Structures are given as C-alpha cells and as structure tokens.
Amino acid sequence: MHPLWKPWTEKDTLQLRKLHAAGASVTRAAVALKRRPEKVRVKARELGIPFQTKLELKKRHKEREVEARTAAGLSPIQDNPKHRRR
C-alpha cells in the first residue's frame, strides 16, 4: 500500500529552493517534485519563499505590459474591440 504522503527530504527542499530561485511556477515545481501544487505551496511558505498568487502574477503581467507599450510609444491601455460599448 502506498503512503498518502511522502516526507520532504533535504534533496526535495533544495530542489524546491532552486526551482523557486529560477522563477518556476508552483505548478512546474509540483511536476518536477512529483507532488501536489498545494503541498509545494505550503512547503515553500514554511521555508520563507512563498510563490506568488495568481492575482499577484496577473498584476505583474499587467505592469510589464504597460511598461512595454509605453516603451514602444503606444498607449499604456490596449484598446480591446471585444469590450467596446455600442
């Protein structure tokens, strides 16, 4: 019978730290460590290296998009025809 959980080894912890430092998402780290994303997120928080939440990631993406558009001489807000009022 397989255990419901497997304990974290020093090797696992080191690999998690390396993945986080390399900018891996919690999902990619979970796949690499063969663990559930929730467990990886909890362990990272315990180690003091929490992954960003989806809301934080969206905000960072939006900020980068605005910076790129401004640097290209475009309006910082993209005009999306799908969301225009008629």
Sequence and secondary structure as in RCSB ss.txt:
>XXXX:A:sequence
MHPLWKPWTEKDTLQLRKLHAAGASVTRAAVALKRRPEKVRVKARELGIPFQTKLELKKRHKEREVEARTAAGLS
PIQDNPKHRRR
>XXXX:A:secstr
   SS    HHHHHHHHHHHHTT  HHHHHHHHTS HHHHHHHHHHTT     HHHHHHHHHHHHHHHHHHTTS 
SS   GGG   
